[in-house]
Amino acid sequence: MGHRFHPDHMDRLLGEERRGVLPPDRILDLLAPNPADTVADIGAGPGYFTLPLAERTQGTVYAIDVEPRMLEVLQSRWPGGMPARVRPLVGAADDLPLPDGSVDRLLYSLVLHEVDALDEALQEARRVLRLNGRMVVIEWHPEATDQKGPPKQERLNPDRLAQQMMRCGLKVESLLDVSAFHYALVAAPQTHAR
């Protein structure tokens, strides 16, 4: 498992530097939520993507993180209080607290390299996604980059990750660079029997 991001450094997750590198609108355009979609932001942290997601859909938005402190900060960031349709949940990527086939869109931003059981996490993604759902995974390029991100040995090779996703019932539709430091895999559930 990669080293888990420490909540004492959560200011990095909300800073202007991150907005310059990973603008939320660009990532959410890849996810393409519809106005009534149910969406899950896995590894939501303090809500960098959760807040803009809630502006794009009137459906339920699940903010899932293993660290309760992150979710407390997320809740405190809502001016006037968090809407009832945004639901913070403590949970891990390999054990999502969601029913089968309950989510239209899944976002994993810089999370999967921290997961112990990657196959289980990908199978969980497949389990909770509806058949017409979409999933976006953002990860670090495998090359070392100016001390940003996790050590090189913890990064996920995009081709190997795509193959692993396929084995877990997810069809990779595209692989693209989203910054000098990050790539995105866009995937959907495979519809044929595995």
N, C-alpha and C positions, 0 to 999 in steps of 0.2 A: 504494500500500500504506500502511496505517496504521503508525504507529510500534510496533515490537515491544516488548512488556513486558520490562524489563531484569531479569535474575535477581538483581541486587543488592538489589532491592526485594521479594523473594519473601516477606518477613515479612508484607507486606500481604495476601498470598494465604491466610495461615493465621490471621490475627488475629480477635479477637472481634467487631470491627466488621463484618467480612465475614459472620460467622455470623449476626449480627443482620439483615443485609440479604438474604443468600442462604443460608438454612439448607439444608444438604445434603439432609436428609430430604425437604423440599418439592420440590426439583428432582428427586431420584431417584424420588419418587412419580410424577412426569410421565413419566419414562423407563420405569417399571414393569418392571424386570427380573424374569424368572422364575428360580427357584432353580438351573436348569442352564444359563442363558444365557451365551453368550460376549459380552462387552461391551468396547467401546473408548472410552476417555476421551481425546479428542483435545485437545492442549494441556494435558496433565495437570498440568504444573508440579510442585510438591512434593506432590501427592496429595490436595488438598482434597476432591475427589470420589472419587478412586481408592480410598482406604481404606474409606469407607462403602459403595462399590459392592462391594468384595470381601466385605463382611459380608452383602450381599443375594443373592449368587449363589455357587454352588460351581463355576461354569464359569470359563473363562479370562477374566481381566481384563487387557486391554492398556492400558498407560499410555504414551501417545505424546506426545513433545514434541520440538521442534527444538533445545532447549537441554540438553545433557548434564548441566550442573550441577543443573538442576531435578530430573532423574531420580536423581541421586546423593542429593539431599536426601530425595526420596521413599523411596528404599531405606533410608536411615538412620532413618526414622520408624517402622519396623515393630518393635515390641517382640518380641524373640526371633527376628528375622529374617523376611524377606519370604517368603511361601509361594510354591512353585514355579509355581502357577497364575496368579500376578500377574507379568506380563511387561513390564518397562519397555523401550521401543523408541525410539530416536532416529528421528524422521521428521517430515515436514511435512504439513499438511492437504491440500495439493494433490499429494502423492505418498506415500500411506499404505503402509507396509511390511506389508501384509496381503493374503492371497489373495482372489480374487473370491468373493462370497457367503459370507464366513466369520464374519460378526458378526450377532448378534441385536439388539443395542442399541448406538447411537452417541450420545455426548454431546460437544457442542462448547460449552464455556462461555467466553464472552468471548474468542473466538479468531478468528472469521471476519473481523472488521473489520481484522485484521492481515495478512490473506492478499493476496498479489499477484494471484493468478489465482483469483478467486472461483468462476468457472464450473468450472475444473478441480477445485477442492476439492469442490464439490457433486457433480460427476460421480464423483469418488473415493468420496464417501459412498455414492452410489447403487451403485457397483461392489462395495463390500465388504459392503453390507447384504444379508441374506437377504430373500427375497420377503415373508416375514411379519414383517420387522424393524420397528424403530421408532427414530426419531432425534429428539433434542431439541437445539435451538440456543438458547442464552441470549446475548443481546446487549444493548447499552446503548440506552436510549431515545434517539431522535435529538435531543431537546431538551438543551441544556446544563444541567448539574446541579452546582452548587456545587463546581466544580473536581474532581469525581470523574470518573474514566474518561478516555477519549481525547477529543481536541478534536472539536467538533461536526462538522467536515467529514470526519472519519474514521468516523463512526457510520453504521450501516446502517439505512435506512428499512425498517421491518418489512413493509410492503406490497410494496415493490420486491424485498426479499429473498425473500418468499414466491413472487413471480412468477418470479424467477430459479431458485428451487428447483424449481418446476413444469417449467420449460424443461429442467432437468437430470435429469428423471425421478423427482422426489420429489413426492408429493402432501401438501400441508399440510393437516393435520387440525384444528389449532387454533392460535390466536394469543392469548396472554394475558399480562397483566402479572404479573410475579412479585415485583416490588418497585417502589418509587418510581423506581428508576434503571434497571430491566431489564425486558425482555420475553422471552417464550419462544415459539418456534415448535415444534410437535410435528408430525412428518412421518413418512411411510412410503413405501416404494418404489411407484411407479406400476406396476400390473400389466399394463397394455396396452402395445402396441408404440408407440415414440416416432417 
